[in-house]
Amino acid sequence: MKTTKEAKNKAKEMIWDVLPLIKGWESPEKTEQAKKIALKSIEQILMSNPTIKGSSDDLITMIVQTKAFYYMVKYEIENFN
């Protein structure tokens, strides 16, 4: 299972990947826009039933572990400063 630290790192990565694409990205308002874009991406990922290799070979367990991880990422994005 992925950790909270990995979720926090993934959240930062998703926000920082979007920021340079937004003109004037240095402002707090642009960071909020980047967070909204990253959250949209998370919603799409969650709807797609993604799987990442976890501690199980069972597909259902992998889907549950992956969704749990991306819900942690979503939480970290929402609380990113």
WOLINGI-V54607 format. One record per pair of residues at least 24 apart in sequence whose ideal C-beta (glycine too) atoms are under 8 Angstrom apart, sorted by sequence separation. I is the first residue (numbers start at 1). J is the second residue. D is the distance in whole Angstrom. If there is no record, write none. Layout:
I&J&D / I&J&D
This chain:
14&38&4 / 46&70&6 / 45&70&5 / 46&71&7 / 11&38&7 / 14&41&6 / 14&42&8 / 42&70&6 / 46&74&8 / 42&73&6 / 42&74&5 / 39&74&7 / 42&77&7 / 39&77&6 / 38&77&5 / 39&78&7 / 35&77&6 / 35&78&7 / 35&80&6 / 31&80&8 / 2&52&7 / 2&54&8 / 1&54&6 / 1&55&6 / 10&69&8 / 14&73&7 / 7&69&6 / 11&73&5 / 15&77&7 / 2&65&7 / 6&69&7 / 10&73&5 / 14&77&7 / 1&65&6 / 12&76&8 / 7&72&4 / 11&76&4 / 15&80&6 / 7&73&5 / 10&76&8 / 11&77&4 / 1&68&7 / 2&69&4 / 1&69&7 / 4&72&6 / 7&75&7 / 8&76&5 / 12&80&7 / 7&76&5 / 11&80&6 / 2&72&7 / 4&76&8
